[in-house]
Amino acid sequence: MQIIIVGCGNVGTTLTEQLSKEGHNITVVDTNAAKVEDIANRYDVMGIVGNGASFLIQNEAGINEADLMIAVTTSDELNLLCCLIAKKAGDCHTIARVRNPIYNKEIAFIKEELGLSMVINPEQAAANEIARLLKFPSAIKVDTFAKGKVELLKCKLGEDSPLVGRPLTDISAKLHCDVLICTVERGDEAFIPSGNFELQAKDVISVVASPKKANEFFKKIGMTTNRIKNCMIVGGGETTYYLAQQLLPMGIEVKIIEQNKERCNELSELLPQAMIICGDGTERNLLHEEGIEKTQAFVAWTNLDEENIMLTLFAKSISKAKNVTKVHRIEYDEIIEGLDLGSVLYPKNITAEYIIQYVRAMQNSIGSNIETLYQLIENKVEALEFRVHNESELIGIPLKELQLKDNLLLACINRRGRIITPGGQDTIEVGDTVIVVTTNRGFHDLKDILK
C-alpha cells in the first residue's frame, strides 16, 4: 500500500520501521529536515520536508495515489487538519493521533464529520493496556484474539514453579488444563517448543487459552489470579486519569501521588472517588506513609524513565505488588528486561501497534486474510489470527496430514465461539479463525503455513 506518515517523532519512526518492513511504500513528512533525512536514509523510504497540512506538500507526497494518511505530529489540531485535507484531496483512509482529553468526548463526532478512519489517543490506549494487566496480575503482557474469547498471556517462571524441569507433555498430562504453551523466551533465545521441551526457572512463557481455562492453569501452578483490590499510581498525567476511570467502577481503590498542586486539584474534581496525594512520589517516607508495602498494584508513570525504574525496583523490594513501569526509550530494552521490573510498557509501541493492526485490517479487505497480528517477542516471534474462507486448500484435512513449515505452531481454532486446542485429528473448517505462532515472517494467507 502507499502510505503517507506526517510526523517523524517516536511514533512516526516506529510506524515507518514496521510498515516498511512489511513491504508498504512509505513517504514521511516533517518540518524538521534532519529528522526526515535520518528516517529516509535509515529505512530507505521517501522523505519530504514541509508542513503536512499543506495541500502542495501533500500533492508532492503523492496524496492522489495514497491508500492511507497517518498524522502523528505533536499537535492534535495539525493532525486533524492533515487528515481533512488528505480526505478532500486524495479520498484515502486517514488516521489521526489526538491526545487532548477535551476532544475525547467528541471523538465520535470528529470521526464522522471529518471522515476519519481511526482516531488514536495514546494515553487512553496505554490506560487500556494497564487495566488489562491489572485484571490478570500474574501476566507480564496480555493480548486478545477472537474478539476477547482467546487470551495470550505472557508470564515469568519462578525458581519454585511446578513447571520447572518438566517436559511440556508431562505438564498437560499432570495438570489436565486445556492450554497451550506456544513460546518460551530464555535469555536472548526464543523457542516454539515441542512436547519434549523442558522449562527452566526464569523462562518467560506465552500461554494461549480462553480466559476461564487460563485462570484454571495459573491457579494450578500457584500464580495469583485474583483481581487486585487497590492500586497506587505515581504520576498524575492523562494516562493516570483514564486508568482511574476504568479501575474505580471495578471497585478498585485508587491512590494517586502527584507533585503539581494545580494538577492535584484538577484530579480531585475529575476523580472524586480516588485518593489524591500532593507530594513527591520518589520520596521513600511518603511512599511508606501511603502504605506502599500493602498495595497490590504499583504503577510508576512519571515522565522520567529513570524515576519509574527506580520506583518499581523499590516497590518490588518491599511489597508483593503487581508492578507496571512506563519507559519511553526503547533502545535500552535489553538492559531493562534484565532488571525484572514486571510489566514494562512503551507508550509509543502501544500507539504504533494499534495503528499497524488497522493497516492490516485494511490489507485484509484488499486480499490478505489476517484478522489480528501481535509481536510476541520483538522481531523474533509473531502470533497471527487468520479467518478461513471457502477457497482455502486446508479445509477438512486432519492437521497431522498437513505439511506445515518448521518453527510454526497452530495454537488455537475458534469455531463460532468454541475454542479448540488443536490435536492431530482436528480439522480446519470454513468460518474458523486460526491462531498461528511462528518465527517465519511475511505470512499474508493461511496457506502460507504450508511447506
Secondary structure as the mmCIF struct_conf table of DSSP 4:
data_model
#
loop_
_struct_conf.conf_type_id
_struct_conf.id
_struct_conf.beg_label_comp_id
_struct_conf.beg_label_asym_id
_struct_conf.beg_label_seq_id
_struct_conf.end_label_comp_id
_struct_conf.end_label_asym_id
_struct_conf.end_label_seq_id
STRN STRN1 GLN A 2 VAL A 6
BEND BEND1 GLY A 9 GLY A 9
HELX_RH_AL_P HELX_RH_AL_P1 ASN A 10 LYS A 21
TURN_TY1_P TURN_TY1_P1 GLU A 22 GLY A 23
STRN STRN2 ASN A 25 ASP A 30
BEND BEND2 THR A 31 THR A 31
HELX_RH_AL_P HELX_RH_AL_P2 ALA A 33 TYR A 43
TURN_TY1_P TURN_TY1_P2 ASP A 44 ASP A 44
STRN STRN3 MET A 46 VAL A 49
BEND BEND3 GLY A 50 GLY A 50
TURN_TY1_P TURN_TY1_P3 GLY A 52 ALA A 53
HELX_RH_AL_P HELX_RH_AL_P3 PHE A 55 GLU A 60
TURN_TY1_P TURN_TY1_P4 ALA A 61 GLU A 65
BEND BEND4 ASP A 67 ASP A 67
STRN STRN4 LEU A 68 ALA A 71
BEND BEND5 THR A 74 THR A 74
HELX_RH_AL_P HELX_RH_AL_P4 ASP A 76 GLY A 90
STRN STRN5 HIS A 93 ARG A 97
HELX_RH_AL_P HELX_RH_AL_P5 PRO A 101 ASN A 104
TURN_TY1_P TURN_TY1_P5 LYS A 105 GLU A 106
HELX_RH_AL_P HELX_RH_AL_P6 ILE A 107 LEU A 114
TURN_TY1_P TURN_TY1_P6 GLY A 115 GLY A 115
BEND BEND6 SER A 117 SER A 117
STRN STRN6 MET A 118 ILE A 120
HELX_RH_AL_P HELX_RH_AL_P7 PRO A 122 LYS A 135
BEND BEND7 PHE A 136 PHE A 136
TURN_TY1_P TURN_TY1_P7 PRO A 137 SER A 138
BEND BEND8 ILE A 140 ILE A 140
STRN STRN7 LYS A 141 PHE A 145
HELX_RH_3T_P HELX_RH_3T_P1 ALA A 146 GLY A 148
TURN_TY1_P TURN_TY1_P8 LYS A 149 LYS A 149
STRN STRN8 VAL A 150 LYS A 156
TURN_TY1_P TURN_TY1_P9 GLU A 159 ASP A 160
TURN_TY1_P TURN_TY1_P10 PRO A 162 GLY A 165
STRN STRN9 PRO A 167 PRO A 167
HELX_RH_AL_P HELX_RH_AL_P8 LEU A 168 LEU A 175
STRN STRN10 LEU A 180 ARG A 186
TURN_TY1_P TURN_TY1_P11 GLY A 187 ASP A 188
STRN STRN11 GLU A 189 PHE A 191
TURN_TY1_P TURN_TY1_P12 GLY A 195 ASN A 196
HELX_LH_PP_P HELX_LH_PP_P1 PHE A 197 PHE A 197
STRN STRN12 GLU A 198 GLU A 198
HELX_LH_PP_P HELX_LH_PP_P2 LEU A 199 LEU A 199
TURN_TY1_P TURN_TY1_P13 ALA A 201 LYS A 202
STRN STRN13 VAL A 204 ALA A 209
HELX_RH_AL_P HELX_RH_AL_P9 PRO A 211 LYS A 220
TURN_TY1_P TURN_TY1_P14 ILE A 221 GLY A 222
BEND BEND9 ASN A 226 ASN A 226
HELX_LH_PP_P HELX_LH_PP_P3 ARG A 227 ILE A 228
BEND BEND10 LYS A 229 LYS A 229
STRN STRN14 ASN A 230 VAL A 234
BEND BEND11 GLY A 237 GLY A 237
HELX_RH_AL_P HELX_RH_AL_P10 GLU A 238 LEU A 247
HELX_RH_3T_P HELX_RH_3T_P2 LEU A 248 MET A 250
TURN_TY1_P TURN_TY1_P15 GLY A 251 GLY A 251
STRN STRN15 GLU A 253 GLU A 258
BEND BEND12 GLN A 259 GLN A 259
HELX_RH_AL_P HELX_RH_AL_P11 LYS A 261 LEU A 270
TURN_TY1_P TURN_TY1_P16 PRO A 272 GLN A 273
BEND BEND13 ALA A 274 ALA A 274
STRN STRN16 MET A 275 CYS A 278
BEND BEND14 GLY A 279 GLY A 279
TURN_TY1_P TURN_TY1_P17 GLY A 281 THR A 282
HELX_RH_AL_P HELX_RH_AL_P12 ARG A 284 GLU A 289
TURN_TY1_P TURN_TY1_P18 GLU A 290 GLY A 291
HELX_RH_3T_P HELX_RH_3T_P3 ILE A 292 LYS A 294
BEND BEND15 GLN A 296 GLN A 296
STRN STRN17 ALA A 297 ALA A 300
BEND BEND16 ASN A 303 ASN A 303
HELX_RH_AL_P HELX_RH_AL_P13 ASP A 305 ILE A 318
HELX_LH_PP_P HELX_LH_PP_P4 ALA A 321 ALA A 321
STRN STRN18 LYS A 322 LYS A 326
HELX_RH_3T_P HELX_RH_3T_P4 ILE A 330 TYR A 332
HELX_RH_AL_P HELX_RH_AL_P14 ASP A 333 GLY A 338
TURN_TY1_P TURN_TY1_P19 LEU A 339 LEU A 339
BEND BEND17 GLY A 342 GLY A 342
STRN STRN19 SER A 343 LEU A 345
HELX_RH_AL_P HELX_RH_AL_P15 PRO A 347 ILE A 366
TURN_TY1_P TURN_TY1_P20 GLY A 367 GLY A 367
STRN STRN20 ILE A 370 ILE A 377
TURN_TY1_P TURN_TY1_P21 GLU A 378 LYS A 380
STRN STRN21 VAL A 381 ARG A 387
HELX_LH_PP_P HELX_LH_PP_P5 VAL A 388 HIS A 389
TURN_TY1_P TURN_TY1_P22 ASN A 390 GLU A 391
TURN_TY1_P TURN_TY1_P23 GLU A 393 LEU A 394
STRN STRN22 ILE A 395 ILE A 395
TURN_TY1_P TURN_TY1_P24 GLY A 396 GLY A 396
HELX_RH_3T_P HELX_RH_3T_P5 LEU A 399 GLU A 401
BEND BEND18 LEU A 402 LEU A 402
STRN STRN23 LEU A 404 LEU A 404
HELX_LH_PP_P HELX_LH_PP_P6 LYS A 405 LYS A 405
BEND BEND19 ASP A 406 ASN A 407
STRN STRN24 LEU A 408 ARG A 415
TURN_TY1_P TURN_TY1_P25 ARG A 416 GLY A 417
STRN STRN25 ARG A 418 ILE A 420
TURN_TY1_P TURN_TY1_P26 GLY A 424 GLN A 425
STRN STRN26 ILE A 428 ILE A 428
TURN_TY1_P TURN_TY1_P27 VAL A 430 GLY A 431
STRN STRN27 THR A 433 THR A 438
BEND BEND20 THR A 439 THR A 439
BEND BEND21 ASP A 445 ASP A 445
HELX_RH_3T_P HELX_RH_3T_P6 LEU A 446 ILE A 449
STRN STRN28 LEU A 450 LEU A 450
#
